[in-house]
Amino acid sequence: MRLHRIQVHNFKLLLDVRIDLSVDPERPLTAIRAENGSGKTSLLYAILWGLYGVSGLRAVTGAEKIRLTSTASPAGIPVMVEVSLEFEVEDDGVLARYRLQRTVNETPAEGDEVERGNEIVRLTQLTEAGGEPTALPERWIAHRLPERLADVFFTNGDDVQRFISGRQHAHERQEKVHLAIESLLGIGMLRKAAEDAAAVYEVYEKRAAKDAGSKVEALADQRDARKKKYDELVARVDVLSARQKNMEGTQAQKRRELEAIKDVGDLEVLNAQISDLERDCVALESRRNECLREMSLLLRSEITSWSLMSESLAAGLERLDELADKRIIPSHSIQVLHDCLDDYRCICGESLDSGTSHRNHVQGLLAEQQKRSEVSECLSDTRYRARALRDIGDKSDAFPERRIELLAEYATITQEIERKGALLNAAKERRGRIDDERVRWLQGDLNDLDEKIKDTIYEHGNLSNQVEAAQQDLAVKQKALEKAQRDAQISADIATKRDVAHDLKTLVSAVRHRLEGEYVDRVSGRLQAMFQEIIGTDSSAGQGVYTGVTITDSFDIKVMSQRGTSFDPDFEVNGASQRALTLSFVWSLMEVAGVVAPRFIDTPLGMVSGDTKRRMVEAITRPASPSETPFQVVLLLTRSEIAGIEDILDDRAGSFTTLSCSHHYPRDLSNNWLVDAPVSRTCACTHREMCDVCARRGDVEHLQYREQGVPQ
């Protein structure tokens, strides 16, 4: 199927949109330029609704409530929603063109509620004579473009990595990959044929057993009972295996989360570090205060005085010595005069009796000496004390040395306080990022999972032993039944039908397994080549992070590392590589299957830039060679995604459309469309053009329209 034209009426903001797609094998790309919020996703959903209706849209989007009309539509007024798809298919080597139309009346109610009528679907084959209706259009579409493969043909950019993302359990990814392979390669029909052939064989085997007599019939019943028991045990083993894988996946995820938290630091260790750092900071602060105290004492010390005033102090001491030499200090005359007066006799022998002139003279001398005694005593005391300072004066250089020592010590302590303080703050910040309750919860969950996984492994081992025993028992009963059937008389007709059914079952199963293996190997090989082409690595060179990609026997996509181990696709494969993987898988699968179908991708280049983006676009738009099945690809791209790949679009795109929305005015759109309600419109502008409909602020500067002569 190749789409020629899409027409949408009244679906969301797409009131009247027409897009013609490229069907040129040499230019297989249709480029739809549209910014976020312009209607790209609405267009994708409109196509899905046109193909599969509301039920299919709900299955694809996962939404419970589906509204087709714009939220700006007035309540109570019916709106006819219509999507028309024109396409061509090849029937028996002849190309035929069809138009699929789906319409419905939807009446908006209060709030988000809507009332919707019955959907009407018409499929018309377009011929020169006009239109010829096709019966059962939905069944016709389901046969050529099954709904279960909608996410292969129509991919939302946000979900582009769904086939390999670790956000799903492994068995869910495997089912998606397996379903896609079976459906596109036709292996599913072979599987159904094998199941039908097995059912027919069982019918004729039972008839043969009944025809052979009660003994053979009883053996057949016993064999069937053994087979039923064996199948039940195998089913239980499969359930246990799936449960174990799910638990192991959950366990791995929780361990990664716990390790991520513990990478911040162990809570107990951090608390101990914080206590030590706080204690160190207190001790350092105490040392710094002691250092400041010593500085203060040094400034008040005699050493500082001698260092700063040595000349003045030396002159003072010299003057005191002169006073001493002159017997001015120390002064002892006051005591001598007191003694003479008490003895009533002078030191010269004269009498100092009361009332005599000599006594009066001595008393006058005593009064005069008492007036000078305070100064004399101070000078005397100063001289005595100054004698002790003479030795310190000889060490006046000690002050600058001690000053330098104290300043250096103070600077060192201050730096250490700052360093320890930074470590303390960092430790507290790390502790703040640890959710202790979350750690305990995760650890508790991991402990529970460990126990459950151990129990599951134990139960799995027991069941495996039972399966082996049941298989041996079944083989014994099967041999006994086959021998009894050979010995018994069975009608030739029943025996022939039984044997033919057995041979057919064996043949179909063998073909299915062979084709499945061969096709998967081919898809796997093409997948690896395309993925490595996009990400720019060569597995033979022994370089790069990813060394290979393969589809396993269990239909899981594995990305291999240099060490031979596989990466976790969600946590160890980046977003660009996830997109490259899914696109490579879809492309390789459709190439191997030879399926002609449109490949719609909404914003495929998110999280992809530089050379990887160019290689990705090159790979998914390269025209098919003459030996390959032609294809068409529709990329819905934003301007930022287009940046850097303009030349590829020039070469590969056979059709261009730009989609814009009125609600982007005036912030982004340059022109006012003068509409009453938000609406999305298309224009024929390429990625290098703009018009009154699509022109956006900044287009001229970014896309260099002036140099291209485009009117503005």
Order of alpha helices (4+ residues) and beta strands (2+ residues): beta-beta-beta-alpha-beta-beta-beta-beta-beta-alpha-alpha-beta-alpha-alpha-alpha-alpha-alpha-alpha-alpha-alpha-alpha-alpha-beta-beta-alpha-beta-alpha-beta-alpha-alpha-beta-beta-alpha-alpha
